């Protein structure tokens, strides 16, 4: 229950905080003042303390930008002493108009306007002094730019602060009427929180009285303890939290030691109630009780920072109770359905409460009616579970006597029925013994026949599976194929450095005029099969053929730091094959292909896209550049980019071609591969 309350209160506070938009260049008017001017963003900050920083004409250009609410993580140089400055622009309608300056701060702050000290505000880490904080009523003397300077000093910083703990302040300007309206709403919320706490305590007293009347039903005692602890937790924790309104919530900690103690004891009480009602094993309850006692011992003996352990155990205990109730409801245990309905209603009202908060805040329609609606929804959310539990416990008294009478009747009836059933069962077993023996023999023969058929089918399936796996490995890399078989999909992967090869036949038009379609296809197949053997020998991954071009990549799916060297070796072997192929075709006085090759190295992503007729492919700027390298290559030559040259310059001799313009890329350095040096 405490977690639900904390969630709703923090949700309200965060919704309010999220409305603080940047106002660095906005010109503020009387209308803005009536709606409240929140100056929580776009402050300039500087650690340390120099009195000159309050001056209006001080140059704060080099100060760091920071929000008014921050943590040590966002301001690592914060040491407990920091200055903030902010410029605002007002129009003439705000001149000589009473303005209420309201500040909620974690620590003590001093406020300066245009270099003049106007107000000190006590920090909320001192609750006694912070209750004395009242807004400052002042007027702007002239329109235009006005500068607020704020000295923030946290004297307790070195003793209590951690990296993620909230520091800072909430700074707002509003009309006097708006301030009075907000004060009324805050008091309304505070009184409602107090009322909720006393309602819990009242429920606890009622169930304590019920336990006095019927002490055998110990669940009443545990549930009374839960309500009493919940009420005390609200009064000692959340009542203080709501006392300072929504803006002050960011700097207050409801999890003080007293509130945490009541919350964790209350959670143990509700767990004990549920366990005694619906669970046979009490081992979980005993273990959780020991852990809670240990966390409270640490909190009181060493440091209040150990309160987070008690909060974690509180959450675990409440979840355990909810799970027990839901399991009992699914098993249709008496009363569990009522409590489960209470759980559903509680979360339903909490969801409706969150929606209403969002709607009312978006439409800025907070008034007595809307606040009343929110409080009613909050009460319904808070008390759905206790009311459901109370209804169950109250009805349980009436159910006990009815159960006893019904059980007595059932015992007599079951005794007669059991005797009759035993006689019938004995006769039935004797009659069916022979029939079952015969049926077992026939069934055994059928099972043997089915076993033989299954073995034949399994053998056939294994053969078909092997064919499918061979076909898949012929289409995709082994790692990708294995991933596709295991999960049904293959994720796209990024490779930081690979080498991509594109080859193309440059005289295809003249060759195609001298050959028919089948002859042309046979020649292409002959060359591409040779390329496939070359890439396989060098463990290079063929990607695809694009019309008359051949595309391959080195360095994936298994990374290889010598990918550029291996790709150039493949390209040289492809050129050697084409030269031998041309020699044979010339001897036969037949047309032959001429080839040019381009290689580039760089970063790519690789994988499978789509769900039908999928294929393994690569994408990236390095791929496009490799295609441009091929386009700028020449007959029988291997043209490489600068990245490939840098990776392979120690293994081959190159001829620098200069910077050549390529489509869509500007000028790029290119090199022809000459001979292998290593």
Phi, psi and omega per residue, in radians:
X1 nan -0.662 3.130
X2 -1.100 -0.674 -3.121
X3 -1.136 -0.639 3.117
X4 -1.124 -0.784 3.141
X5 -1.069 -0.818 -3.122
X6 -1.093 -0.692 3.134
X7 -1.069 -0.793 -3.088
X8 -1.181 -0.740 -3.123
X9 -1.135 -0.772 3.131
X10 -1.153 -0.615 3.087
X11 -1.053 -0.805 3.095
X12 -1.036 -0.808 -3.091
X13 -1.103 -0.730 -3.132
X14 -1.182 -0.637 3.084
X15 -1.084 -0.698 3.111
X16 -1.168 -0.737 -3.101
X17 -1.153 -0.562 -3.076
X18 -1.208 -0.200 -3.124
X19 -1.513 -0.047 -3.082
X20 -1.419 1.481 -3.114
X21 -1.444 2.836 -3.141
X22 -1.124 2.310 -3.080
X23 -2.211 0.458 -3.009
X24 -1.102 -0.587 -3.061
X25 -2.002 0.119 -3.084
X26 -1.386 2.455 3.035
X27 -1.670 2.032 -3.032
X28 -1.510 2.498 -3.123
X29 -2.164 3.111 3.098
X30 -1.066 -0.629 3.138
X31 -1.079 -0.712 3.075
X32 -1.080 -0.695 -3.134
X33 -1.108 -0.687 -3.137
X34 -1.183 -0.466 3.120
X35 -1.613 -0.071 -3.119
X36 1.457 2.123 3.098
X37 -1.687 1.933 -3.140
X38 -1.731 2.045 -3.096
X39 -1.909 1.291 -3.079
X40 -1.965 -0.115 -3.126
X41 -2.086 2.906 3.003
X42 1.072 0.603 2.980
X43 -1.465 2.702 2.988
X44 -1.851 2.389 -2.979
X45 -2.271 2.692 3.084
X46 -2.668 2.207 3.103
X47 -1.270 2.617 -3.142
X48 1.939 -2.911 -3.109
X49 -2.676 1.923 3.032
X50 -2.356 2.199 -3.030
X51 -1.125 -0.403 3.136
X52 -1.172 -0.307 -3.097
X53 -1.216 -0.204 3.113
X54 -1.437 -0.288 -3.008
X55 -1.153 2.570 -3.093
X56 -1.134 -0.699 -3.040
X57 -1.574 0.126 -3.137
X58 -1.146 2.392 -3.117
X59 -1.480 1.863 -3.139
X60 -1.854 0.466 -3.076
X61 -1.043 -0.648 -3.066
X62 -1.525 0.021 3.115
X63 -1.236 2.696 -3.091
X64 -1.472 2.394 3.046
X65 -1.249 2.486 -3.100
X66 -2.782 2.548 3.021
X67 -1.347 2.812 -3.101
X68 -1.225 -0.478 3.073
X69 -1.860 2.150 -3.025
X70 -2.587 3.021 3.070
X71 -2.222 2.959 3.100
X72 -1.029 -0.491 -3.141
X73 -1.166 -0.661 -3.130
X74 -1.457 -0.446 3.139
X75 -2.220 1.319 -3.040
X76 -1.120 -0.407 -3.136
X77 -1.507 0.035 -3.128
X78 -1.244 2.217 -3.125
X79 -2.143 0.370 3.138
X80 1.784 -0.178 -3.090
X81 -2.357 2.024 -3.064
X82 -2.611 2.562 3.050
X83 -1.896 2.535 3.077
X84 -2.209 2.525 3.063
X85 -2.378 2.531 3.128
X86 -2.631 2.348 3.078
X87 -1.708 2.355 3.002
X88 -2.259 2.681 -3.138
X89 -2.065 2.242 3.124
X90 -2.094 2.678 3.061
X91 -1.684 -3.133 -3.023
X92 -1.161 -0.363 -3.108
X93 -1.196 -0.316 -3.130
X94 -1.651 -0.077 -3.124
X95 -1.267 2.324 3.112
X96 1.089 0.393 3.069
X97 -1.766 2.267 3.129
X98 -1.017 2.212 -3.116
X99 -2.124 2.312 3.086
X100 -1.703 2.058 3.080
X101 -1.668 2.051 -3.108
X102 -2.083 2.222 -3.112
X103 -2.270 2.235 2.954
X104 -1.958 2.191 -3.011
X105 -2.380 2.608 3.049
X106 -1.207 -0.636 -3.106
X107 -2.276 -3.092 -3.101
X108 -1.248 2.399 3.117
X109 -2.280 2.579 3.027
X110 -2.016 2.292 -3.050
X111 -1.888 2.335 3.070
X112 -2.184 2.404 3.063
X113 -2.083 2.044 -3.125
X114 0.929 0.678 3.087
X115 1.561 -0.117 -3.095
X116 -1.833 2.259 3.110
X117 -1.210 2.244 -3.074
X118 -2.131 -0.375 -3.056
X119 -2.981 2.537 2.934
X120 -1.954 2.406 3.086
X121 -2.112 2.315 3.092
X122 -1.326 2.646 -3.122
X123 -1.429 2.679 3.123
X124 -1.290 -0.163 3.050
X125 -1.271 -0.136 2.997
X126 -2.080 1.577 -2.985
X127 -1.106 -0.581 -3.104
X128 -1.142 -0.872 -3.134
X129 -1.239 -0.597 -3.090
X130 -1.145 -0.466 3.098
X131 -1.148 -0.341 3.128
X132 -1.474 -0.136 -3.127
X133 -1.143 2.168 3.058
X134 -2.147 2.663 -3.136
X135 -1.186 2.663 3.066
X136 -1.590 2.240 3.064
X137 -1.726 2.102 -3.134
X138 -2.551 3.101 3.108
X139 -2.313 2.615 2.995
X140 -1.473 2.349 -3.074
X141 -1.505 -0.393 -3.089
X142 -2.632 2.679 3.072
X143 -1.339 3.039 3.113
X144 1.728 -2.616 -3.037
X145 -1.407 2.301 3.014
X146 -2.242 2.518 -3.036
X147 -2.049 2.152 3.001
X148 -1.713 2.260 3.014
X149 -2.051 2.409 -3.033
X150 -2.352 2.172 3.073
X151 -1.739 1.981 -3.090
X152 -1.828 2.102 -3.106
X153 -2.332 2.064 3.117
X154 -1.914 1.758 -3.092
X155 -1.232 -0.295 -3.133
X156 -1.707 0.151 -3.001
X157 -1.032 -0.856 -3.051
X158 -1.196 -0.257 -3.071
X159 -1.679 -0.611 -2.938
X160 -2.177 -0.224 -2.940
X161 -1.491 2.513 3.071
X162 -2.103 3.073 -3.048
X163 -1.065 -0.676 -3.000
X164 -1.752 0.044 -3.088
X165 -1.324 2.499 -3.056
X166 -1.287 2.341 3.016
X167 -2.173 2.919 2.998
X168 1.994 -2.732 -2.992
X169 -2.690 2.829 2.996
X170 -1.981 2.178 -2.996
X171 -2.138 2.124 -3.117
X172 -2.527 2.607 3.048
X173 -2.013 2.313 -3.117
X174 -2.664 2.838 3.114
X175 -1.267 2.830 -3.140
X176 -1.096 -0.726 3.124
X177 -1.090 -0.691 3.122
X178 -1.142 -0.667 3.118
X179 -1.116 -0.764 3.129
X180 -1.112 -0.655 3.125
X181 -1.139 -0.761 3.122
X182 -1.135 -0.671 3.119
X183 -1.092 -0.686 3.116
X184 -1.120 -0.758 3.121
X185 -1.090 -0.734 -3.134
X186 -1.096 -0.735 3.107
X187 -1.135 -0.671 3.109
X188 -1.053 -0.792 3.140
X189 -1.157 -0.717 -3.134
X190 -1.117 -0.761 3.123
X191 -1.133 -0.666 3.117
X192 -1.109 -0.714 3.113
X193 -1.103 -0.747 3.096
X194 -1.057 -0.742 -3.129
X195 -1.092 -0.710 3.125
X196 -1.080 -0.735 3.115
X197 -1.058 -0.741 -3.134
X198 -1.239 -0.524 3.076
X199 -1.120 -0.745 3.085
X200 -1.041 -0.779 -3.134
X201 -1.100 -0.690 3.109
X202 -1.074 -0.769 3.094
X203 -1.066 -0.683 3.121
X204 -1.093 -0.716 3.127
X205 -1.135 -0.715 -3.136
X206 -1.050 -0.822 -3.107
X207 -1.263 -0.457 3.045
X208 -1.162 -0.664 3.077
X209 -1.156 -0.719 3.114
X210 -1.076 -0.683 3.101
X211 -1.124 -0.600 3.094
X212 -1.100 -0.564 3.117
X213 -1.345 -0.595 -3.068
X214 -2.432 1.549 -2.988
X215 -1.352 -0.254 3.098
X216 -1.196 -0.466 -3.133
X217 -1.569 1.441 -2.996
X218 -1.225 -0.283 3.131
X219 -1.059 -0.529 3.088
X220 -1.087 -0.660 3.133
X221 -1.142 -0.809 -3.129
X222 -1.138 -0.693 -3.127
X223 -1.217 -0.606 3.053
X224 -1.088 -0.740 3.118
X225 -1.105 -0.674 3.096
X226 -1.055 -0.833 -3.114
X227 -1.154 -0.709 3.120
X228 -1.107 -0.769 3.139
X229 -1.182 -0.665 3.109
X230 -1.099 -0.768 3.118
X231 -1.083 -0.782 3.136
X232 -1.150 -0.653 3.107
X233 -1.086 -0.715 3.116
X234 -1.170 -0.775 -3.084
X235 -1.176 -0.664 -3.085
X236 -1.578 -0.198 -3.103
X237 -2.071 -1.168 -3.001
X238 -1.331 -0.449 3.092
X239 -1.091 -0.725 3.082
X240 -1.159 -0.622 -3.124
X241 -1.100 -0.729 -3.102
X242 -1.441 -0.159 -3.094
X243 -1.146 -0.480 -3.114
X244 -1.760 0.156 3.088
X245 1.361 -3.054 -3.076
X246 -1.157 -0.695 -3.054
X247 -1.182 -0.562 -3.115
X248 -1.437 -0.184 -3.071
X249 -1.119 -0.530 -3.068
X250 -1.139 -0.338 -3.040
X251 -1.956 0.153 -3.129
X252 -1.994 2.579 -3.139
X253 -1.978 1.877 -3.137
X254 -1.253 -0.273 -3.039
X255 -1.532 1.008 3.007
X256 -1.308 2.933 -3.002
X257 -1.069 -0.663 -3.129
X258 -1.184 -0.804 -3.139
X259 -1.094 -0.734 3.142
X260 -1.119 -0.701 -3.140
X261 -1.077 -0.836 3.116
X262 -1.087 -0.691 -3.113
X263 -1.120 -0.784 -3.070
X264 -1.253 -0.623 3.083
X265 -1.187 -0.674 3.092
X266 -1.105 -0.697 3.112
X267 -1.130 -0.675 3.072
X268 -1.108 -0.631 -3.142
X269 -1.154 -0.776 3.139
X270 -1.185 -0.608 3.079
X271 -1.128 -0.727 3.107
X272 -1.102 -0.694 3.119
X273 -1.035 -0.864 -3.093
X274 -1.170 -0.721 -3.128
X275 -1.130 -0.715 3.127
X276 -1.221 -0.436 -3.134
X277 -1.479 -0.734 -2.918
X278 -2.190 -0.069 -3.071
X279 -2.190 2.422 3.118
X280 -1.451 -0.645 -3.096
X281 -1.503 2.320 3.117
X282 -1.920 0.183 -3.079
X283 -1.132 -0.727 3.130
X284 -1.033 -0.749 -3.127
X285 -1.097 -0.708 3.139
X286 -1.140 -0.775 -3.138
X287 -1.107 -0.800 3.130
X288 -1.095 -0.646 3.116
X289 -1.107 -0.710 3.121
X290 -1.133 -0.762 3.139
X291 -1.112 -0.735 3.129
X292 -1.118 -0.757 3.108
X293 -1.061 -0.670 3.115
X294 -1.152 -0.736 3.133
X295 -1.148 -0.680 3.102
X296 -1.173 -0.630 3.096
X297 -1.099 -0.753 3.095
X298 -1.107 -0.731 -3.091
X299 -1.115 -0.757 -3.080
X300 -1.463 -0.463 -3.062
X301 -1.572 -0.580 -3.025
X302 -2.005 -1.131 -3.042
X303 -2.697 2.524 3.070
X304 -1.165 -0.242 3.109
X305 -1.127 -0.321 3.102
X306 -1.338 0.056 3.115
X307 -1.124 -0.408 3.132
X308 -1.122 -0.527 3.089
X309 -1.121 -0.759 3.111
X310 -1.107 -0.658 3.111
X311 -1.131 -0.694 3.106
X312 -1.120 -0.782 3.131
X313 -1.135 -0.606 3.092
X314 -1.058 -0.801 3.124
X315 -1.090 -0.769 -3.140
X316 -1.082 -0.732 -3.115
X317 -1.137 -0.761 3.141
X318 -1.128 -0.705 3.090
X319 -1.102 -0.706 3.105
X320 -1.067 -0.696 3.137
X321 -1.156 -0.751 3.135
X322 -1.092 -0.751 -3.135
X323 -1.093 -0.741 3.123
X324 -1.066 -0.741 -3.133
X325 -1.131 -0.766 -3.121
X326 -1.141 -0.708 3.098
X327 -1.111 -0.719 3.119
X328 -1.120 -0.664 3.118
X329 -1.157 -0.714 3.105
X330 -1.138 -0.583 3.089
X331 -1.458 0.063 3.077
X332 1.024 0.729 3.057
X333 -1.324 2.497 -3.082
X334 -1.017 2.302 3.081
X335 1.524 -0.425 -3.101
X336 -1.125 -0.571 -3.136
X337 -1.134 -0.673 3.133
X338 -1.100 -0.795 -3.131
X339 -1.187 -0.645 3.094
X340 -1.100 -0.697 3.071
X341 -1.078 -0.678 3.076
X342 -1.055 -0.706 3.086
X343 -1.082 -0.816 -3.141
X344 -1.065 -0.783 3.133
X345 -1.105 -0.690 -3.133
X346 -1.076 -0.867 3.135
X347 -1.206 -0.600 3.091
X348 -1.102 -0.822 3.107
X349 -1.144 -0.610 3.099
X350 -1.127 -0.721 3.086
X351 -1.113 -0.769 3.112
X352 -1.102 -0.643 3.106
X353 -1.094 -0.781 3.109
X354 -1.083 -0.705 3.110
X355 -1.112 -0.747 -3.129
X356 -1.140 -0.692 3.106
X357 -1.044 -0.792 3.122
X358 -1.081 -0.758 -3.122
X359 -1.158 -0.832 -3.107
X360 -1.123 -0.646 -3.126
X361 -1.261 -0.692 3.135
X362 -1.118 -0.634 -3.136
X363 -1.597 -0.003 3.140
X364 0.922 0.801 -3.075
X365 -1.949 0.655 3.085
X366 -1.341 2.052 3.071
X367 -2.624 -3.010 -3.087
X368 -1.066 -0.652 -3.104
X369 -1.186 -0.857 -3.093
X370 -1.179 -0.676 3.085
X371 -1.097 -0.671 3.112
X372 -1.114 -0.716 3.106
X373 -1.062 -0.780 -3.135
X374 -1.107 -0.708 -3.140
X375 -1.158 -0.714 3.121
X376 -1.082 -0.776 3.117
X377 -1.119 -0.668 3.098
X378 -1.103 -0.756 3.126
X379 -1.105 -0.751 3.120
X380 -1.085 -0.691 3.126
X381 -1.170 -0.749 -3.095
X382 -1.163 -0.685 -2.948
X383 -1.773 0.024 3.114
X384 -1.053 -0.797 -3.125
X385 -1.202 -0.857 3.100
X386 -1.051 -0.695 3.124
X387 -1.128 -0.717 3.115
X388 -1.113 -0.733 3.109
X389 -1.112 -0.723 3.129
X390 -1.110 -0.726 3.128
X391 -1.081 -0.693 3.135
X392 -1.167 -0.819 -3.100
X393 -1.112 -0.626 3.124
X394 -1.200 -0.721 -3.130
X395 -1.251 -0.361 -3.098
X396 -1.120 -0.570 3.125
X397 -1.073 -0.784 -3.131
X398 -1.203 -0.546 -3.080
X399 -1.292 -0.453 -3.070
X400 -1.067 -0.853 -3.105
X401 -1.159 -0.667 3.125
X402 -1.141 -0.662 3.129
X403 -1.128 -0.707 -3.121
X404 -1.079 -0.761 3.119
X405 -1.127 -0.776 -3.125
X406 -1.133 -0.691 -3.140
X407 -1.122 -0.652 3.107
X408 -1.114 -0.773 3.099
X409 -1.097 -0.731 -3.104
X410 -1.158 -0.611 3.123
X411 -1.084 -0.817 3.124
X412 -1.107 -0.768 -3.118
X413 -1.138 -0.757 -3.121
X414 -1.158 -0.570 3.123
X415 -1.096 -0.801 3.116
X416 -1.160 -0.748 -3.112
X417 -1.174 -0.635 -3.128
X418 -1.122 -0.743 3.125
X419 -1.100 -0.757 -3.134
X420 -1.152 -0.731 -3.125
X421 -1.129 -0.644 -3.135
X422 -1.136 -0.685 3.116
X423 -1.156 -0.767 3.137
X424 -1.148 -0.683 -3.125
X425 -1.115 -0.701 -3.136
X426 -1.095 -0.762 3.129
X427 -1.156 -0.695 -3.125
X428 -1.144 -0.704 -3.140
X429 -1.129 -0.716 3.139
X430 -1.126 -0.670 -3.112
X431 -1.257 -0.541 -3.019
X432 -1.691 -0.049 -3.108
X433 -1.072 -0.861 -3.141
X434 -1.105 -0.745 -3.124
X435 -1.080 -0.699 -3.120
X436 -1.202 -0.659 3.129
X437 -1.102 -0.752 3.114
X438 -1.119 -0.753 -3.108
X439 -1.155 -0.585 3.117
X440 -1.137 -0.723 3.133
X441 -1.106 -0.791 3.141
X442 -1.129 -0.692 -3.125
X443 -1.166 -0.578 3.118
X444 -1.117 -0.726 3.096
X445 -1.104 -0.751 3.134
X446 -1.090 -0.683 -3.131
X447 -1.145 -0.699 3.114
X448 -1.092 -0.762 3.119
X449 -1.088 -0.784 3.141
X450 -1.123 -0.621 3.137
X451 -1.089 -0.744 3.125
X452 -1.114 -0.740 3.122
X453 -1.117 -0.687 -3.132
X454 -1.144 -0.696 3.130
X455 -1.109 -0.691 3.086
X456 -1.102 -0.781 -3.130
X457 -1.120 -0.690 3.127
X458 -1.100 -0.711 3.116
X459 -1.085 -0.770 3.124
X460 -1.138 -0.690 3.139
X461 -1.143 -0.654 3.121
X462 -1.113 -0.692 3.114
X463 -1.122 -0.779 3.126
X464 -1.148 -0.646 3.124
X465 -1.114 -0.709 3.132
X466 -1.115 -0.693 3.093
X467 -1.072 -0.759 -3.123
X468 -1.119 -0.724 -3.130
X469 -1.163 -0.683 3.095
X470 -1.092 -0.721 3.121
X471 -1.144 -0.713 -3.126
X472 -1.146 -0.702 3.129
X473 -1.211 -0.403 3.073
X474 -1.326 -0.354 -3.116
X475 -1.693 -0.697 -2.996
X476 -2.147 2.734 2.992
X477 -1.058 2.672 -3.061
X478 -1.046 -0.767 -3.124
X479 -1.082 -0.724 -3.140
X480 -1.199 -0.694 3.126
X481 -1.115 -0.741 3.114
X482 -1.085 -0.741 3.127
X483 -1.117 -0.684 -3.141
X484 -1.155 -0.655 3.129
X485 -1.239 -0.628 -3.082
X486 -1.319 -0.757 -3.022
X487 -1.966 -0.133 -3.123
X488 1.443 -0.005 3.129
X489 -2.698 2.858 3.105
X490 -2.256 2.196 -3.113
X491 -1.394 2.495 3.064
X492 -1.203 2.315 -3.094
X493 -2.075 2.629 3.130
X494 -1.794 2.373 3.093
X495 -2.140 2.169 -3.002
X496 -1.282 -0.494 -3.081
X497 -2.632 1.959 3.048
X498 -2.431 2.983 3.083
X499 -2.113 2.328 -3.078
X500 -2.009 2.357 -3.141
X501 -2.036 2.336 2.969
X502 -2.158 2.313 3.012
X503 -2.133 2.706 -3.130
X504 -2.623 2.528 3.038
X505 -1.565 2.083 -2.928
X506 -1.570 -0.270 -3.113
X507 -1.970 0.633 -3.026
X508 -1.134 -0.639 -3.104
X509 -1.086 -0.804 -3.122
X510 -1.168 -0.659 3.132
X511 -1.188 -0.726 -3.099
X512 -1.158 -0.421 3.109
X513 -1.307 -0.362 -3.102
X514 -1.731 -0.157 -3.117
X515 -2.155 2.619 3.016
X516 -1.385 3.078 -3.022
X517 -1.072 -0.749 -3.104
X518 -1.163 -0.722 3.133
X519 -1.134 -0.721 3.125
X520 -1.081 -0.757 3.132
X521 -1.131 -0.661 3.123
X522 -1.123 -0.710 3.139
X523 -1.148 -0.766 3.113
X524 -1.076 -0.757 -3.132
X525 -1.107 -0.671 3.125
X526 -1.083 -0.784 -3.124
X527 -1.217 -0.777 -3.091
X528 -1.181 -0.578 3.061
X529 -1.119 -0.677 3.093
X530 -1.121 -0.718 3.103
X531 -1.090 -0.677 3.125
X532 -1.076 -0.733 3.126
X533 -1.117 -0.677 -3.119
X534 -1.154 -0.835 -3.121
X535 -1.138 -0.631 3.113
X536 -1.154 -0.704 -3.140
X537 -1.077 -0.659 -3.105
X538 -1.642 0.153 3.129
X539 1.012 0.748 3.084
X540 -1.784 2.456 -3.080
X541 -1.560 1.992 3.005
X542 -1.285 2.329 3.129
X543 -1.644 -0.982 -3.110
X544 -3.039 2.942 2.906
X545 -1.883 2.327 -3.125
X546 -2.014 1.750 -3.058
X547 1.038 -1.903 -3.114
X548 -1.861 0.188 3.122
X549 -1.761 2.677 3.133
X550 -2.118 2.278 -3.061
X551 -2.156 2.290 3.111
X552 -2.502 2.825 -3.115
X553 -2.454 2.477 3.113
X554 -2.023 2.351 3.125
X555 1.893 0.108 3.049
X556 -2.678 2.751 -0.008
X557 -1.274 -0.251 3.054
X558 -1.664 2.123 -3.066
X559 -1.172 2.525 -3.105
X560 -2.554 2.092 -3.078
X561 -1.230 -0.297 3.102
X562 -1.750 0.528 -3.052
X563 -1.101 -0.646 -3.118
X564 -1.155 -0.767 3.123
X565 -1.054 -0.807 -3.115
X566 -1.134 -0.652 -3.117
X567 -1.194 -0.686 3.113
X568 -1.171 -0.650 3.069
X569 -1.050 -0.712 3.089
X570 -1.101 -0.776 -3.122
X571 -1.083 -0.737 3.122
X572 -1.089 -0.735 -3.139
X573 -1.171 -0.613 3.073
X574 -1.133 -0.732 3.111
X575 -1.128 -0.693 3.111
X576 -1.088 -0.735 3.100
X577 -1.063 -0.777 -3.113
X578 -1.118 -0.670 3.110
X579 -1.085 -0.780 3.096
X580 -1.121 -0.692 3.113
X581 -1.093 -0.730 3.137
X582 -1.125 -0.686 3.139
X583 -1.056 -0.788 3.133
X584 -1.117 -0.747 -3.117
X585 -1.166 -0.625 3.112
X586 -1.138 -0.689 3.109
X587 -1.062 -0.596 -3.125
X588 -1.545 0.037 -3.125
X589 0.976 0.783 -3.137
X590 -2.103 2.669 3.125
X591 -1.132 2.658 -3.115
X592 -2.463 2.812 3.140
X593 -1.495 2.596 2.956
X594 -2.016 2.504 -2.962
X595 -2.167 2.587 2.936
X596 -2.343 2.578 -3.012
X597 -2.291 2.467 3.047
X598 -2.241 2.435 -3.129
X599 -2.319 2.432 3.026
X600 -2.506 2.667 -3.134
X601 -2.118 2.578 3.123
X602 2.904 -2.839 -3.056
X603 -1.593 2.384 3.102
X604 -2.445 2.896 2.903
X605 -2.042 2.512 -3.056
X606 -2.373 2.600 3.109
X607 2.835 -2.876 -3.117
X608 -1.992 2.329 3.047
X609 -2.129 2.647 -3.127
X610 1.519 3.071 -3.113
X611 -2.199 -0.099 -3.134
X612 -2.255 2.427 -3.137
X613 0.862 0.808 -3.062
X614 -1.280 2.712 3.109
X615 -2.569 2.688 3.133
X616 -1.406 2.264 -3.055
X617 -2.530 2.908 3.112
X618 -2.241 2.669 3.141
X619 -2.431 2.731 3.049
X620 2.537 2.918 -3.125
X621 -1.119 -0.565 3.133
X622 -1.113 -0.587 3.102
X623 -1.151 -0.807 3.134
X624 -1.081 -0.709 -3.138
X625 -1.149 -0.657 3.099
X626 -1.070 -0.691 3.089
X627 -1.105 -0.654 3.109
X628 -1.190 -0.630 3.086
X629 -1.058 -0.717 3.117
X630 -1.121 -0.740 -3.097
X631 -1.102 -0.587 -3.107
X632 -1.617 0.090 3.112
X633 -1.399 3.066 -3.124
X634 -2.214 2.988 -3.072
X635 -1.028 2.188 3.088
X636 1.276 0.128 -3.091
X637 -1.931 2.760 3.092
X638 -1.985 1.938 -3.098
X639 -1.768 2.172 -3.111
X640 -2.133 2.691 3.086
X641 -1.464 3.061 -3.057
X642 -1.150 -0.643 -3.123
X643 -1.129 -0.697 3.105
X644 -1.172 -0.710 3.119
X645 -1.009 -0.789 -3.120
X646 -1.086 -0.608 -3.109
X647 -1.358 -0.447 -3.000
X648 -2.110 0.137 -3.042
X649 -1.151 -0.369 3.118
X650 -1.477 -0.096 -3.071
X651 -1.967 -0.323 -3.061
X652 -2.414 2.820 2.976
X653 -1.685 2.425 -3.071
X654 -2.212 2.695 2.987
X655 -1.957 2.061 -3.119
X656 -1.299 2.197 -3.095
X657 -1.659 -0.146 -3.074
X658 1.633 -3.035 3.104
X659 -1.607 2.103 -3.072
X660 -2.063 2.398 -3.121
X661 -1.286 2.320 3.073
X662 -2.156 2.690 -3.040
X663 -1.098 2.204 3.053
X664 1.308 0.029 -3.056
X665 -2.227 -0.140 -3.065
X666 1.408 -2.542 -3.122
X667 -1.659 2.425 -3.126
X668 -2.425 2.501 3.103
X669 -1.264 2.363 -3.129
X670 -2.308 2.666 -3.093
X671 -2.448 2.486 2.971
X672 -1.666 2.348 3.049
X673 -1.362 2.275 -3.103
X674 -1.829 -1.315 -3.117
X675 -2.388 2.853 3.116
X676 -1.527 2.305 -3.107
X677 -1.751 -0.384 -3.086
X678 -2.191 nan nan
